[in-house]
Amino acid sequence: ITDTAVPGGTISEAGLRLNVDVSLQYINAWLMGNGAAAIYNLMEDAATAEISRAQIWQWLHHPDARLDDGRAITPELYRSMVPEELDKIKSLLGESQYNEGRFPEAVEILNDLVLRDEFVDFLTLPAYAHLD
């Protein structure tokens, strides 16, 4: 396949943000010892997080990837969304539950996965280094 364009397909800011959110919540749950996580009333497993982080990586590494409002999907745009999505997660979970989590490590892992030049086969590979 040489042409990956989807006729009429767009990338929304909400879609990018959801991928960041789901990736962070799942990686946090995985670091806490859970292979599945309740995210927005759905039980999500590594497959969902793999799709989310793979989409982020693809969009960041495709020179023509743009949001539907025309903004380029850049590392700077991604980095600006991470703290905003963490704030939303903290509001959703509550400060106590959020602070019991391992979100700083989840951010470090997600950043490593999506910002590196090479695509990592499985998100759990670099995450194993963070297990106790």
Secondary structure, DSSP 8 states (H G I E B T S, - for coil): ------TT--B-HHHHHHHHHHHHHHHHHHHTT-SEEEETTEEEEHHHHHHHHHHHHHHHH-TT-BBTTS-B--HHHHHHHHHHHHHHHHHHH-HHHHHHS-HHHHHHHHHHHHHSSS--S-THHHHGGG--
